[in-house]
Amino acid sequence: MALWDSYIKGFVAYLQLERSLSENTVAAYVHDVQLLAHYFQEQPDAPSLDTITLQDLQTFLQAIHEMDLAAGTQARVLSGIKSFFRFLRLEDIIPTNPSELLQTPKLHRKLPDFLSIAEIEQLMAVIDHSTPEGQRNRAMLETLYSCGLRVSELIALRLSMLYLDAGFIRVIGKGNKERLVPIGSEAVKQIRFYTDHVRAMMNIKLGSEDILFLNRRGSSLSRVMVFIIIKDLTKKAGIQKNIHPHVLRHSFATHLVEAGADLRAVQEMLGHKSIITTEIYTHLDRSYLRNTLEKFHPRFK
């Protein structure tokens, strides 16, 4: 990361002095490049700056797209990455510019596939429980599926937000809004095992003492790392679906609705402002809506 940091400092000077960009734009571009740096550093065979290819950058953009970021955010990330590699080429830091032909992935919004209950079991079964990371991953996936969390909510979970004896966790969602979400017994069991036998043995970095799920360096996980973990496990499980970090959240909601759960309750647990979002997210079809009306509306009975 030290090498990336030195080039990012040069990039900041280039944006400020040569391109005269605003402070906010510079900060946004730096954030995007740091996202790229973290993405590559979390890969098993991370390329160096001068060996990054167009395909590497396309894979990164696809990962960003599948993190469900807004189309405008994805376009800005693309612009920031292109600017960074133009700067590197101008400074002769890299021999060629791999971003010249880079295009953003298609930005149409498509809900990801959800997993069946059997596929959820397959996913859990391929986790290597003999390693500390495996124990952490089991606890994370059980929490995602049990509570229907966004990945950003998962990585922000703190020990002080757990009320496991009462069967609830406190979640900070979009717009800093807090909600209490019930948590299942299997997730509680896996969190307790992880905190007692894995997390308690770690050297935790200053400032991360209250973070629940930590990387091997003792600090908080990134969203990209969670995405990579889920992708790897679905591949090992032989699940042939377009897997997305929200797949367990989506499966949580779908399984509840298919079993006849009240939509308002699902909306509350997911932290959706509008019930319409919940309807879209849970694949509600015409027959379900009609059955609901026939059951509850006086003019349909």
C-alpha positions in Angstrom: 0.0 0.0 0.0 2.9 2.3 0.6 3.8 2.4 -3.1 0.2 3.1 -4.0 0.1 5.9 -1.4 3.1 7.7 -2.9 1.6 7.6 -6.4 -1.8 8.8 -5.0 -0.1 11.8 -3.4 1.4 12.7 -6.8 -2.0 12.2 -8.4 -3.6 14.6 -5.9 -1.0 17.3 -6.8 -1.6 16.7 -10.5 -5.4 17.1 -10.0 -5.0 20.2 -8.0 -2.3 22.0 -9.9 -2.6 20.9 -13.5 -6.3 20.2 -13.7 -7.5 22.7 -11.1 -10.3 20.4 -9.9 -12.4 21.2 -6.8 -11.5 19.8 -3.4 -14.6 17.6 -3.5 -13.8 16.1 -6.9 -10.2 15.4 -5.9 -11.4 13.7 -2.7 -13.8 11.6 -4.7 -11.1 10.6 -7.2 -8.7 9.7 -4.4 -11.4 7.5 -2.8 -12.0 5.7 -6.1 -8.3 5.0 -6.6 -8.0 3.8 -3.0 -10.9 1.4 -3.6 -9.0 0.1 -6.6 -5.8 -0.4 -4.5 -7.7 -2.3 -1.8 -9.4 -4.5 -4.4 -6.1 -5.6 -5.9 -4.4 -6.0 -2.6 -7.1 -8.4 -1.5 -6.5 -10.6 -4.6 -4.3 -13.7 -4.1 -2.0 -12.8 -7.1 -2.2 -9.0 -6.9 -0.7 -7.3 -10.0 1.7 -4.5 -9.7 0.8 -1.1 -11.0 2.9 -1.6 -14.2 1.3 -5.0 -15.0 -2.4 -4.1 -14.5 -4.3 -5.0 -17.7 -7.5 -3.8 -19.2 -9.1 -7.1 -18.2 -8.0 -6.5 -14.5 -9.7 -3.1 -14.6 -12.9 -4.5 -16.2 -13.0 -7.2 -13.5 -12.8 -4.4 -10.9 -15.6 -2.4 -12.5 -17.8 -5.5 -12.6 -17.2 -6.0 -8.9 -18.2 -2.3 -8.3 -21.3 -2.8 -10.5 -22.3 -5.9 -8.5 -22.0 -4.0 -5.2 -25.2 -2.2 -6.3 -23.7 1.3 -6.4 -25.7 4.0 -8.2 -25.1 4.4 -11.9 -23.7 7.9 -11.3 -21.2 6.6 -8.7 -20.0 3.9 -11.1 -19.5 6.5 -13.8 -17.5 8.7 -11.4 -15.3 5.7 -10.4 -14.6 5.0 -14.1 -13.6 8.7 -14.6 -11.4 8.6 -11.5 -9.6 5.4 -12.5 -9.0 6.8 -16.1 -7.6 10.0 -14.7 -5.3 8.1 -12.4 -3.8 5.9 -15.2 -3.4 9.0 -17.5 -1.4 10.6 -14.7 0.7 7.4 -14.3 1.4 7.3 -18.0 2.3 11.1 -18.2 4.8 10.5 -15.4 6.3 7.4 -17.2 5.4 5.3 -14.1 3.7 2.7 -16.4 4.7 1.8 -19.9 1.1 1.8 -21.3 -2.3 3.0 -20.2 -4.6 0.0 -19.6 -7.6 2.2 -19.1 -7.7 3.8 -22.5 -10.3 1.3 -23.8 -12.1 0.9 -20.5 -15.8 1.3 -20.5 -18.3 1.1 -17.7 -20.4 -2.1 -17.4 -24.1 -1.8 -18.5 -25.8 0.2 -15.8 -29.3 -1.2 -16.0 -30.5 -2.3 -12.6 -31.0 -6.1 -12.4 -31.9 -7.9 -9.3 -29.5 -10.7 -8.5 -30.5 -14.3 -8.3 -31.5 -15.6 -4.9 -30.4 -18.9 -3.4 -32.7 -21.7 -2.5 -32.6 -23.0 1.0 -30.7 -26.0 -0.3 -28.1 -23.8 -1.9 -27.7 -21.8 1.3 -26.9 -25.1 3.0 -24.4 -25.9 0.2 -22.7 -22.5 0.7 -22.3 -23.1 4.4 -21.1 -26.6 3.9 -18.0 -25.6 1.8 -16.7 -23.2 4.4 -13.4 -24.5 5.9 -14.2 -24.4 9.6 -10.6 -25.5 10.5 -9.2 -22.0 9.9 -9.9 -18.7 11.8 -11.0 -17.0 8.5 -13.4 -19.9 7.9 -15.0 -19.5 11.4 -15.3 -15.8 10.8 -16.8 -16.4 7.3 -19.4 -18.8 8.7 -20.5 -16.2 11.3 -20.7 -13.5 8.7 -22.8 -15.5 6.2 -25.1 -16.7 8.9 -25.6 -13.1 10.1 -26.2 -11.9 6.5 -28.8 -14.5 5.9 -30.4 -14.5 9.3 -30.8 -10.7 9.5 -31.1 -9.7 5.8 -28.3 -7.2 6.1 -26.6 -5.1 3.5 -22.9 -5.8 3.3 -22.2 -2.2 4.4 -24.3 -2.9 7.5 -22.4 -6.2 8.2 -19.0 -4.7 8.1 -20.1 -1.8 10.4 -21.5 -4.1 13.1 -19.9 -3.6 16.5 -19.8 -5.7 19.6 -21.7 -3.0 21.4 -24.6 -3.4 18.8 -25.2 -7.1 19.7 -27.9 -8.1 22.1 -27.6 -11.8 21.6 -29.2 -12.9 24.8 -32.3 -10.9 23.7 -32.0 -12.2 20.1 -31.5 -8.8 18.5 -28.8 -6.7 16.8 -28.7 -3.0 16.3 -28.1 -2.0 12.7 -27.1 1.3 11.2 -28.6 1.5 7.7 -28.8 4.0 4.9 -28.9 7.7 6.0 -27.5 6.7 9.4 -30.9 5.3 10.4 -30.9 2.7 13.2 -33.1 -0.4 13.4 -33.3 -3.4 15.7 -33.3 -6.7 13.8 -34.0 -10.1 15.2 -31.1 -12.6 14.8 -31.5 -16.4 14.6 -30.1 -19.0 16.9 -27.6 -20.4 14.4 -26.2 -16.9 13.7 -25.9 -16.3 17.5 -24.1 -19.6 18.0 -21.6 -18.9 15.2 -21.0 -15.3 16.3 -20.3 -16.5 19.9 -17.9 -19.2 18.6 -16.1 -16.6 16.5 -15.8 -14.0 19.2 -14.7 -16.5 21.9 -12.3 -18.7 19.9 -11.0 -16.5 17.0 -11.5 -12.8 17.6 -10.4 -13.1 21.2 -7.0 -14.4 20.1 -6.3 -11.6 17.5 -4.0 -8.6 17.7 -6.6 -5.9 17.1 -5.6 -2.6 15.6 -6.2 0.7 17.5 -9.6 2.0 16.6 -11.0 -1.4 15.7 -11.6 -2.8 19.2 -15.4 -2.7 18.9 -15.6 -3.9 15.2 -17.2 -7.4 15.2 -15.8 -8.9 12.0 -12.1 -8.3 11.4 -9.6 -9.2 8.7 -6.4 -11.1 9.5 -4.6 -7.8 10.2 -7.0 -7.0 13.0 -9.0 -4.2 11.3 -12.4 -3.9 9.6 -13.2 -5.7 6.4 -14.0 -4.0 3.2 -17.2 -4.5 1.1 -15.0 -5.8 -1.7 -13.4 -8.4 0.5 -16.9 -9.7 1.5 -17.8 -9.9 -2.2 -14.7 -11.9 -2.9 -15.4 -14.3 0.0 -19.0 -15.0 -1.2 -17.9 -15.4 -4.9 -15.2 -17.9 -3.9 -17.6 -19.9 -1.7 -20.3 -20.1 -4.4 -17.7 -21.3 -6.9 -16.6 -24.0 -4.5 -20.2 -25.0 -3.8 -20.8 -25.4 -7.6 -23.6 -22.9 -7.6 -24.1 -21.6 -11.2 -25.7 -18.2 -10.5 -24.8 -14.6 -10.9 -23.8 -14.1 -7.3 -23.9 -10.6 -5.7 -23.0 -9.4 -2.2 -26.7 -8.9 -1.6 -27.6 -12.5 -2.6 -28.0 -13.5 1.1 -30.1 -10.4 1.9 -32.2 -11.1 -1.2 -32.6 -14.8 -0.3 -33.6 -13.8 3.3 -36.5 -11.6 1.9 -37.5 -14.0 -0.8 -37.8 -17.0 1.6 -39.8 -15.0 4.1 -42.3 -13.8 1.5 -42.6 -17.2 -0.1 -43.4 -18.6 3.4 -46.2 -16.0 3.8 -44.5 -13.4 6.0 -46.1 -10.0 6.4 -44.6 -7.5 3.9 -44.6 -4.7 6.5 -42.5 -6.9 8.8 -40.1 -7.7 5.9 -39.9 -4.0 5.1 -39.0 -3.2 8.7 -36.3 -5.8 8.9 -34.7 -4.8 5.5 -34.8 -1.1 6.5 -36.7 -0.1 3.3 -38.3 3.4 3.4 -41.1 2.3 1.0 -43.1 -0.9 0.8 -42.8 -0.6 -3.0 -39.1 -1.3 -2.7 -39.8 -4.4 -0.6 -42.3 -5.7 -3.2 -39.7 -5.3 -6.0 -37.0 -6.8 -4.0 -38.9 -9.9 -3.1 -40.1 -10.9 -6.6 -43.8 -10.3 -5.7 -45.9 -11.6 -8.6 -49.5 -11.0 -9.6 -50.8 -14.2 -8.0 -49.3 -13.3 -4.6 -50.9 -9.8 -4.7 -54.2 -11.3 -5.9 -54.2 -13.9 -3.1 -53.5 -11.2 -0.6 -56.5 -9.2 -1.8 -58.8 -12.2 -1.8 -57.8 -13.0 1.7 -58.0 -9.6 3.3 -60.0 -7.2 1.1 -63.8 -7.2 1.9 -64.8 -6.7 -1.8 -62.6 -9.6 -2.9 -63.9 -12.2 -0.4 
